[in-house]
């Protein structure tokens, strides 16, 4: 069976890959392209560990077929830091220890960035509902929510 | 090696052709939030996956003389961002926006929620209350069907071989109309309805002149409860009318016992949700906002 040739853009870089019709985007990111920052938690869209954005829209990459990537813009956790310069959310997660084992962290960061791009001043309730699809089994939600709210405030301050 | 094929349809005609050619072995890929999970668990093994998201008509919302037509594969997040639609049909939009997480909202569609044919689908009771018409197309042409008649049972639709759902049309509505959807779940988010209830009202002053009620998760398919609507019509939503409508909802229930709720509990909750949803729809007509969350 012939592989499907896909042309896409990942973290701003034109990228091409070959995949099977039923491979997920997550599988291709991790296994074909070596972008292992996106994690597979549940594989069924419940845990958010595989969160990426497609054309700016937050999705679970485990629920996207790889051939669907044709012609779109994908952003993953690997594109979040600018070289060695961490994104403010990444810095804050470290500073506030908003993680324990770290498996859920890339998903939380990608989802939080998508939130702040859409809503620069979310309430705590809005942060909690937005991140309801990201599960942390080490029970670190409070620190994560506080970190996101702190970064939102700092980004608003520096944008002044 | 998998024998599965992926095809991105360029037009509705193209999608219908691909479906017909696969002779029942093809599945439509809209948001994929059900299909991919079902494929992984072995419940579905399509030979051809027909992606319809490259067809503009299927991923957009069109307004014509006050009536809205929502492309069947339009992501829930896009529907939630449509201000005019949200203003006219807040209950339909809140129901669609209750499906899954933010990530799922980025992909899941109302057409997919309908075709997955779960009795507990969140969007369907609100669409039933709204009087939505399902527009489908197949090898024999186009067809329209009332949304409450679309599903045949859990996981089963009335689509004929090769037919696909193209869009959902919400009718133009008179002034002083609004709607609401409520579901009961034991959590605050990310769960499947124990009972779901959609109510659409048109009022003149404080009197209900038109009403429709949709009930989910209490029967093999989502129900249009005419008797509940009848009890509301002509009333001022006083307790006597609401009690009669709630009793009509309870009488319409044919639920199952399962881990989410018992028959008795579901039957009782149906009427409770109806009363609350009717109150929200009335508030909205009176300009009082209700946020789903």
Interface residues (C-beta under 8 A of the other chain):
Chain A: X1 X4 X20 X21 X22 X24 X43 X44 X45 X46 X48 X51 X54 X57 X58 X59 X60 X62 X63 X64 X65 X67 X68 X70 X111 X114 X115 X125 X129 X130 X131 X132 X133 X134
Chain B: X1 X2 X3 X4 X5 X6 X8 X29 X31 X32 X33 X36 X37 X39 X40 X41 X49 X51 X53 X75 X77 X100 X101 X102 X103 X104 X106 X107 X189 X190 X293
